[in-house]
Amino acid sequence: MTPLDKPLRREVTIDGNAYTLVLDAMGLKLAPRGHRNGVELHWKDIANGDAAIATALGAGASRPAE
C-alpha cells in the first residue's frame, strides 16, 4: 500500500459546481474551488463514527486545525 505522505488534490463537480477535494494524513477537506473554507473531516472521526453523528445533527464535523 502507498502511504499518504503529502496532500492529494483533486477537482470534483457537484451539481455543476467545482470543488477541490484534498486528502492528507489528517483527513479530507472539501471546499468550493478557489476558496479556503470548506468541510473538513478527520480520519479518526470518520473511523469512530463521530463524523456521521455530527452530520446527522446538522452540525458538520469541521473544527480548527490541531
Buried (B, 14 or more C-beta within 10 A) or exposed (E): EEEEEEEEEEEEEEEEEEBBBBBBEBBBBBBEEEEEEBBBBBBEBBEEEBBEEBEEEEEEBEEEEE
